[in-house]
Amino acid sequence: MRGPRAWWRGKSTPAKVETYTRWSFHSFAVIEVAAFGLPLLSQVPLPHSGWLFALVCGHGALGATTGARALDWVRGTRAQPLRLMWALGVAGVLLGVVAFTLAGRENADDTATALGGMFGGVMIFSLGLITLGIRSRRRVLYLLAGFTGGSGALGLALGAPATDALATSVAVLVSASFFAFTSVFSVWLLRAVYELDAARETRARLAVAEERLRFGRDLHDVVGRNLAVIALKSELAVQLARRERPEAVEQMIEVQRIAQESQREVREVVRGYREADLGAELAGAQGVLEAAGIDCSVDRADAAGLPGEVQSALAWVVREGTTNVLRHGNADQCTVVLQVTKGQVVLTVENDGIRAPGEEAGDTGRSVGAGSGLTGLRERLAVVDGTLEAGPVGGEVFRVVARVPLTSAESASAAGSASTSGSASASASTGASAAAGSTVVRGIAS
């Protein structure tokens, strides 16, 4: 069974905000009973204490239900709970009238204080929880003014001095305004978090669509003209063949040549689409993660001296690692380290967004064993005799380590290029913005 910590870490950021908001408002029912209900049992005469405490408990339960249904309405999963909101408002007013009436009849200060607290509590909690289900800020102000004015008018109607009635109105106004502001702000925050999450997903989908359009344009530019020429020459060859002209064979030979040339150009386009520059990918990964609110640090050696196939394989590790951090984890920090030694080059991608295996269909732990992304990375690294290690470390960190051996000549070339790493780093930084947009897309494409 998963513990509370694993359950909490398994939630996305919007889900965490929603859970925190819901349980905060659920706790208000407990606060209402503890702060305004329990004093009734010790300070109100025995004939009234029991049923008054039961009424406060019932009001708290009704308020918790109303708040939960109102938050469901905010999330769009239920209709607006108008009946519950009316019921909570009417119940609050009736309980307030009862408490105010009994307080006016009691001479004991403790009893009057407890009943006055009950009156203020039910008024404040009723208004605050009803506010969750109201979208118009003007209506919230009208409701606040009604509760405030009604409290003062009730005091005057029951014979309370004008100063006491005014003090009651001011107390209700201040306390209810704070509670109403809390409710309005909580609803705004919950909506904003989910809208930002939806915008992030939309941006990712648009990036994928834009990349597909770019690739489609490249293929059209390469293949479109050649296909048009092949169609024309094929039609000419048919006409010549019908006339039994020997030139038909020459035209078909030309068609064959153009088709072979088209195949070569398509392979070049695909190869260019699949190859990647390691320096640009490192800079792009940092830009993408920081744009997503993840603190990313990149400690790298100069990659310019590495062979092209090694750079391409490691660039795919950066892409896939970045994609996993964004899609499968819930990380706050990510570290990318590239080390070039005499015998090998080591790339480490480490983040603190680990999840326990089996939590979700797309979670990080599960992708270690069954995901296609890491399998694809191992195949790419195998081409350059590299290895890949991926898995949780210490239960708190998920680490991906790629190792690629280098020959003596390659090691010397990499060491020599390290002395001029400043210019290479600058060129990689210029490609950061472009790589940031394509890192997620290419990682998903793998």
C-alpha positions in Angstrom: 0.0 0.0 0.0 1.2 3.5 -0.8 1.9 5.8 2.1 0.6 9.4 2.4 3.9 10.8 1.1 3.8 8.7 -2.0 0.1 9.5 -2.5 0.9 13.2 -2.3 3.9 13.1 -4.6 1.9 11.1 -7.1 -0.4 14.1 -7.7 0.3 16.8 -10.2 0.7 20.4 -9.1 -2.9 21.5 -9.9 -4.2 18.4 -8.1 -2.1 19.2 -5.1 -3.6 22.8 -5.0 -7.1 21.4 -5.4 -6.6 18.9 -2.6 -5.1 21.5 -0.3 -8.0 23.9 -1.0 -10.7 21.2 -0.5 -9.3 20.0 2.8 -8.8 23.6 4.0 -12.5 24.3 3.6 -13.5 20.9 5.0 -11.5 21.8 8.1 -13.6 24.9 8.6 -16.5 22.6 9.8 -14.2 21.3 12.5 -13.1 24.8 13.5 -16.7 26.0 13.7 -17.7 23.2 16.0 -14.6 23.5 18.1 -14.6 27.3 18.4 -18.4 28.0 18.6 -20.0 24.7 19.5 -18.0 23.3 22.4 -18.3 26.4 24.5 -22.0 26.0 24.5 -21.8 22.7 26.4 -20.0 24.4 29.4 -21.3 27.9 29.4 -25.0 27.6 28.3 -27.6 26.3 30.8 -28.2 22.5 30.4 -31.6 22.6 28.8 -30.3 24.6 25.8 -26.7 23.4 25.5 -27.3 20.0 24.0 -29.6 21.0 21.1 -27.7 24.2 20.4 -24.5 22.1 20.0 -26.3 19.7 17.7 -27.5 22.6 15.6 -23.9 24.0 15.3 -22.7 20.5 14.3 -25.4 20.2 11.7 -24.6 23.6 10.3 -20.9 22.7 10.1 -21.7 19.5 8.2 -24.0 21.4 5.8 -21.3 24.0 5.2 -18.7 21.3 4.4 -21.1 19.7 1.9 -21.9 23.0 0.3 -18.2 23.9 0.1 -17.3 20.6 -1.6 -20.2 20.9 -4.1 -19.2 24.5 -4.8 -15.6 23.5 -5.6 -16.9 20.7 -7.9 -18.8 23.5 -9.7 -15.7 25.5 -9.9 -13.9 22.5 -11.5 -16.9 22.0 -13.9 -17.8 18.5 -12.6 -21.2 19.5 -11.1 -23.9 22.1 -11.5 -24.0 25.1 -9.3 -25.3 24.0 -5.8 -27.9 26.8 -5.5 -30.2 24.8 -3.3 -27.4 23.9 -0.8 -26.3 27.6 -0.9 -29.8 28.8 -0.1 -30.2 26.1 2.6 -26.9 27.1 4.2 -27.8 30.8 4.2 -31.3 30.2 5.7 -29.9 27.9 8.3 -27.2 30.4 9.3 -29.8 33.2 9.6 -32.1 31.0 11.7 -29.4 29.9 14.0 -28.2 33.4 14.3 -31.7 34.6 15.3 -31.9 31.8 17.9 -28.5 32.6 19.4 -29.2 36.3 19.4 -32.6 35.9 21.1 -31.3 33.6 23.8 -28.3 35.8 24.4 -30.7 38.7 25.1 -32.6 36.7 27.7 -29.6 35.5 29.6 -28.0 37.6 32.3 -24.8 35.5 32.8 -21.9 37.0 30.9 -20.4 33.6 30.0 -23.7 32.4 28.5 -24.2 35.6 26.6 -20.6 35.4 25.3 -21.0 31.8 24.1 -24.3 32.6 22.4 -22.8 35.7 20.8 -19.9 33.6 19.5 -22.4 31.1 18.1 -24.2 34.0 16.3 -21.1 35.4 14.8 -19.7 32.0 13.9 -22.7 30.7 11.9 -23.0 34.1 10.1 -19.3 34.2 9.1 -19.0 30.6 8.0 -22.3 30.7 6.1 -21.2 33.7 4.1 -17.7 32.4 3.5 -18.8 29.0 2.2 -21.6 30.4 0.1 -19.1 32.7 -1.6 -17.4 29.7 -3.1 -20.4 29.1 -5.3 -20.7 32.7 -6.5 -18.8 33.9 -9.6 -19.9 37.5 -9.6 -17.8 39.7 -7.2 -20.7 42.2 -7.1 -23.0 39.6 -5.8 -20.5 38.7 -3.1 -20.5 42.4 -2.0 -24.3 42.4 -1.9 -24.3 39.3 0.2 -21.7 40.7 2.5 -23.7 43.9 2.9 -26.9 42.0 3.5 -25.3 39.8 6.3 -23.7 42.9 7.9 -26.9 45.0 7.8 -29.1 42.1 8.9 -26.9 41.5 11.9 -27.3 45.1 13.1 -31.0 45.2 12.3 -31.6 42.0 14.2 -29.9 43.4 17.3 -32.0 46.6 17.2 -35.2 44.5 16.6 -34.4 42.5 19.7 -33.9 45.6 21.9 -30.1 45.7 22.0 -28.5 49.1 22.4 -27.5 50.9 19.2 -23.8 50.7 20.2 -24.0 47.0 20.6 -25.9 46.5 17.3 -23.2 48.7 15.6 -20.4 46.7 17.2 -22.0 43.4 16.1 -22.3 44.7 12.5 -18.7 45.8 12.4 -17.5 42.5 13.8 -19.5 40.5 11.2 -18.3 42.9 8.5 -14.6 42.4 9.3 -14.7 38.7 10.0 -17.0 37.9 7.1 -15.0 40.1 4.7 -11.8 38.2 5.5 -13.5 34.8 5.0 -15.2 35.9 1.8 -11.8 37.2 0.5 -10.2 33.9 1.4 -12.9 32.0 -0.6 -12.7 34.3 -3.6 -8.9 34.1 -3.7 -8.9 30.3 -3.3 -11.3 29.9 -6.2 -9.2 32.3 -8.4 -6.0 30.4 -7.5 -7.5 27.0 -8.3 -8.8 28.2 -11.7 -5.5 29.9 -12.5 -3.4 26.8 -11.7 -5.6 24.6 -13.9 -5.6 27.2 -16.7 -1.8 27.4 -16.6 -1.5 23.6 -16.7 -3.9 23.5 -19.7 -1.9 26.3 -21.4 1.3 24.3 -20.9 -0.3 21.3 -22.5 -1.6 23.4 -25.4 1.8 24.9 -25.9 3.4 21.4 -26.1 0.7 20.3 -28.7 1.3 23.4 -30.8 5.1 22.7 -30.7 4.4 19.2 -32.0 2.1 20.5 -34.7 4.7 23.1 -35.7 7.4 20.5 -35.9 5.3 18.3 -38.1 4.5 21.2 -40.4 8.2 22.0 -40.7 9.1 18.4 -41.5 6.2 18.3 -44.0 7.5 21.4 -45.7 11.0 19.9 -45.9 9.6 16.8 -47.5 7.5 18.8 -49.9 10.4 20.9 -51.0 12.6 17.9 -51.6 10.1 15.4 -53.1 7.4 17.6 -54.7 9.5 18.8 -57.6 11.0 15.4 -58.3 7.6 13.7 -58.3 6.2 16.2 -60.7 9.2 15.5 -63.0 8.7 11.8 -62.7 5.0 12.1 -63.6 5.7 14.1 -66.7 8.5 11.9 -67.9 6.4 8.8 -67.3 3.6 10.2 -69.3 6.1 11.1 -72.1 7.5 7.5 -72.0 4.0 6.0 -72.3 3.3 8.2 -75.4 6.7 7.2 -76.9 6.2 3.5 -76.2 2.8 3.6 -77.9 4.5 4.9 -81.0 7.2 2.3 -80.6 9.9 5.1 -80.3 13.2 4.0 -78.8 13.4 7.2 -76.8 10.9 5.7 -74.4 13.6 3.6 -72.8 15.8 6.7 -72.3 12.9 8.5 -70.6 12.3 5.5 -68.2 16.0 5.4 -67.4 15.7 9.1 -66.5 12.7 8.4 -64.3 14.7 5.7 -62.5 17.5 8.1 -61.9 15.3 10.8 -60.5 13.5 8.3 -58.2 16.9 7.1 -56.8 17.9 10.7 -56.4 14.6 11.4 -54.5 15.3 8.5 -52.2 18.7 9.8 -51.4 17.4 13.3 -50.7 14.6 11.9 -48.4 17.2 10.0 -46.5 19.2 13.1 -46.0 16.1 15.0 -44.8 15.3 12.3 -42.3 18.9 12.0 -41.2 19.1 15.7 -40.6 15.8 15.5 -38.7 17.2 12.8 -36.4 20.7 14.1 -35.8 21.2 16.6 -33.0 23.9 18.9 -31.6 24.8 18.0 -28.0 25.8 21.5 -27.0 22.6 23.1 -28.3 20.5 20.3 -26.7 22.2 20.9 -23.3 21.4 24.6 -23.5 17.9 23.9 -24.8 17.1 21.5 -22.0 18.1 24.1 -19.4 15.9 26.6 -21.1 12.9 24.3 -21.3 13.1 23.1 -17.7 13.5 26.6 -16.3 10.5 27.7 -18.4 8.5 24.9 -16.8 9.4 26.2 -13.3 12.1 23.5 -12.6 15.5 24.7 -11.3 18.0 23.2 -13.8 21.8 23.4 -13.5 24.0 22.2 -16.4 27.7 21.4 -15.7 29.3 20.4 -19.0 32.6 19.9 -20.6 33.0 21.1 -24.2 31.3 18.7 -26.5 32.6 20.2 -29.8 35.5 17.7 -30.0 33.4 14.6 -29.7 32.6 12.6 -32.8 29.3 13.4 -34.5 27.7 10.0 -33.8 28.6 10.3 -30.0 27.1 13.8 -29.8 23.9 12.7 -31.6 23.5 9.7 -29.2 24.1 11.8 -26.1 21.9 14.5 -27.4 19.0 12.0 -27.5 19.7 11.1 -23.9 19.3 14.8 -23.0 16.1 15.0 -25.0 14.6 11.9 -23.5 15.7 12.8 -20.0 14.2 16.2 -20.3 10.9 14.8 -21.7 10.7 12.3 -18.8 11.2 15.1 -16.2 8.5 17.2 -17.8 5.9 14.4 -18.5 6.4 11.7 -15.9 7.9 13.3 -12.8 7.0 16.1 -10.5 10.5 17.5 -10.1 11.6 20.8 -8.5 15.3 20.4 -9.4 17.2 18.8 -12.2 21.0 18.5 -12.7 22.7 17.7 -16.0 26.5 16.9 -15.9 28.7 16.1 -18.9 32.2 14.8 -18.2 34.8 14.0 -20.8 37.8 11.9 -19.6 40.6 10.1 -21.4 38.7 6.9 -21.7 35.0 7.8 -21.9 32.4 10.5 -21.9 29.7 10.4 -19.2 26.4 12.2 -19.2 24.2 12.2 -16.1 20.7 13.5 -15.8 19.3 13.6 -12.3 16.0 15.0 -10.9 14.1 14.8 -7.6 10.7 14.0 -9.2 10.8 10.3 -8.6 7.6 8.3 -8.2 7.2 4.8 -6.8 6.9 2.1 -9.5 3.3 1.3 -10.5 1.8 4.6 -9.3 0.5 5.6 -12.7 0.5 4.4 -16.2 3.0 7.0 -17.3 5.1 7.3 -14.1 8.8 7.4 -14.0 9.3 4.2 -12.1 7.3 2.3 -14.6 9.1 3.7 -17.6 12.3 2.3 -16.3 11.1 -1.2 -16.9 8.7 -1.0 -19.7 9.0 2.4 -21.4 10.0 2.6 -25.1 12.0 5.8 -24.6 14.8 4.3 -22.6 14.8 1.2 -24.8 15.3 3.5 -27.8 18.2 5.3 -26.0 19.9 2.0 -25.3 19.7 1.1 -29.0 21.2 4.4 -30.0 24.0 4.2 -27.5 24.7 0.6 -28.6 25.7 1.9 -32.0 28.6 3.8 -30.4 29.3 1.0 -27.8 27.7 3.0 -25.1 25.6 1.9 -22.0 22.7 3.4 -20.2 21.7 3.1 -16.5 18.4 4.5 -15.3 16.6 4.1 -12.0 15.9 5.6 -8.6 18.7 6.4 -6.2 18.1 6.5 -2.5 14.3 6.6 -3.0 14.4 10.4 -3.6 16.3 10.9 -6.9 15.9 9.5 -10.4 19.1 9.3 -12.3 20.0 8.5 -15.9 23.7 7.8 -16.7 25.0 7.3 -20.2 28.6 6.2 -20.8 30.3 6.1 -24.2 33.9 4.9 -24.6 36.3 7.0 -26.6 39.4 5.9 -28.5 42.7 7.5 -27.9 42.4 9.8 -30.9 38.9 10.8 -29.9 40.0 11.5 -26.4 42.9 13.7 -27.6 40.6 15.6 -29.9 38.1 16.2 -27.1 40.8 17.4 -24.7 42.2 19.7 -27.3 38.8 21.3 -28.0 38.2 21.8 -24.3 40.8 24.7 -24.3 38.6 26.6 -26.8 35.3 25.8 -25.1 34.3 29.4 -24.7 33.4 29.9 -28.4 31.7 26.5 -28.5 29.6 27.4 -25.4 28.6 30.7 -27.0 27.5 29.0 -30.2 25.5 26.5 -28.2 23.8 29.3 -26.3 22.6 30.9 -29.5 20.7 27.7 -30.3 19.1 27.5 -26.9 15.9 29.1 -27.9 15.4 26.9 -30.9 16.4 23.7 -29.1 14.1 24.6 -26.2 11.2 24.4 -28.5 12.3 21.1 -30.1 13.6 19.2 -27.1 10.2 18.0 -25.9 8.9 17.4 -29.4 11.9 15.3 -30.5 11.9 13.4 -27.2 8.2 12.5 -27.7 9.0 11.4 -31.3 11.4 8.9 -30.0 
